[in-house]
Amino acid sequence: MIPTIETLRDIISNQLGIPAAKIREHTPLRPLFDEYETNNIDLIDIGLALEEKFQIEVPIEELQNWKNPTEAAAFINAAPKIPNLPEEDYMPPEARMD
């Protein structure tokens, strides 16, 4: 696997409690999300984690349409980087209101 897919797998696994071994390059994401009863809040959390890790913007609509990790990695690798926020604007995940 390429590093982006490995990182994506780790983020999905950590956010949803899905065993990392179930997430491969061509694993269909929608059935996997359905199997683990993923809701929009879970998807938003995944999107936020990806945004933070890769410094990109991930619209929820885009994330919902990814067919597999390979397609997601292509989006991530092609997405323009957003500038870092000033440190005073940063809010750690544990301080965010869900």
Buried (B, 14 or more C-beta within 10 A) or exposed (E): BEEBBBBBBBBBBEBBEBEEEEBEBEBEBEEBBEEEEBEEEBBBBBBBBBBEBBBBEBEEEEBEEBEBBBBBBEBBEEBEEEEEEEEEEEEEEEEEEE
